[in-house]
Amino acid sequence: MKDPYLDELKNDFNKYSSDLKKLKKKLLKAAPQEQEKIIKQIDNIAKQMEKNQKQSTKVTKSRIKERRLKK
C-alpha cells in the first residue's frame, strides 16, 4: 500500500531504530554516570516508537476501511 503518511511513519521508525543501535553501542562504552542519561534517552525513543506503531496501525486500518467503502 503506497501512502505518503505511512511511508513517513516507516522512515521515522527506521530512524528510531538506528538511533537505538547507536545508543546501545554508546551505553556499553559509557561510564556509570553517563549510562543513566543514555538509558533515559533509550526509554524516550522506545516510547516514540510505540506511538509511531500505534499511529501506523490506526492509519492502515483507516486506509483499508476507505478502500472497502469505495468498492
C-alpha positions in Angstrom: 0.0 0.0 0.0 1.6 3.3 -1.1 0.7 6.1 1.2 2.9 9.1 1.9 1.9 9.3 5.6 2.6 5.7 6.2 5.9 6.0 4.4 6.8 8.9 6.6 5.9 6.8 9.7 8.1 4.0 8.4 11.0 6.3 7.8 10.6 7.7 11.3 10.6 4.2 12.8 13.8 3.3 10.9 15.4 6.4 12.3 14.4 5.5 15.8 15.9 2.0 15.3 19.1 3.5 14.0 19.3 5.8 17.0 18.7 2.9 19.4 21.6 1.0 17.9 23.9 3.9 18.3 22.8 4.5 21.9 23.3 0.8 22.7 26.9 0.9 21.5 27.4 4.2 23.4 25.9 2.6 26.5 28.3 -0.3 26.5 31.3 2.1 26.5 29.9 4.7 28.8 30.8 5.4 32.4 28.2 4.5 35.0 27.2 8.2 35.4 26.5 8.5 31.7 24.7 5.3 31.5 21.7 6.7 33.3 21.3 9.5 30.8 21.6 7.1 27.9 19.0 4.8 29.4 16.6 7.7 29.7 17.2 8.5 26.0 16.6 4.9 25.1 13.3 4.9 27.1 12.2 8.1 25.3 12.9 6.6 21.9 11.1 3.4 22.8 8.0 5.5 23.7 8.2 7.4 20.4 8.5 4.1 18.6 5.4 2.7 20.4 3.4 5.8 19.5 4.6 5.5 15.9 3.5 1.9 15.7 0.1 2.7 17.2 -0.4 5.6 14.7 0.7 3.4 11.8 -1.8 0.7 12.8 -4.6 3.3 13.0 -3.8 4.8 9.6 -3.5 1.4 8.0 -6.9 0.3 9.3 -8.4 3.6 8.2 -6.9 3.2 4.7 -8.3 -0.3 4.4 -11.7 0.9 5.5 -11.6 3.6 2.9 -10.8 1.1 0.2 -13.6 -1.1 1.2 -16.1 1.7 1.1 -15.0 2.8 -2.3 -15.9 -0.7 -3.7 
